[in-house]
C-alpha cells in the first residue's frame, strides 16, 4: 500500500468532518435558533460537503480494500463522514492501523540501484 492512499484518505476525512460540523452549526442556527442569513451558508456548505463526501467514500473504500478491512469495519469508516466529529476519531484509528502496513511495505520493497 502506498502512503499516498493513506494521505488522500486523511485529507478528505478532515475536510469532510470540518464541513459536516459547520453544516450542523448552520442548520442549528437556521432551524433551531431561527437566525437570518444562514440560508446561503447552509446551501454552500451542504453542497460542498455532499460532493466531497462522495470523494471521501471513494478514498475510504480504496484504503479499506487495500488494508483488507472486514466489511463491518469498512462500513463504519464509510459512514463516519455522516456523523458530526466521528470522522476525526475514525481517521485517527485507521491511521494508527495503517502505519505499520506502510512500514512493512517499505521494508519489503527492494531498493533500486
Secondary structure, DSSP 8 states (H G I E B T S, - for coil): --HHHHHHHHHHHHHHHHHHHHHHHHHIIIIIS--TTHHHHHHHHHHHHHHHHHHHHHHHHHHHHHHT--HHHHHHHHHGGGSTTHHHHHHHHHHHHHHHHHHHHHHHS----
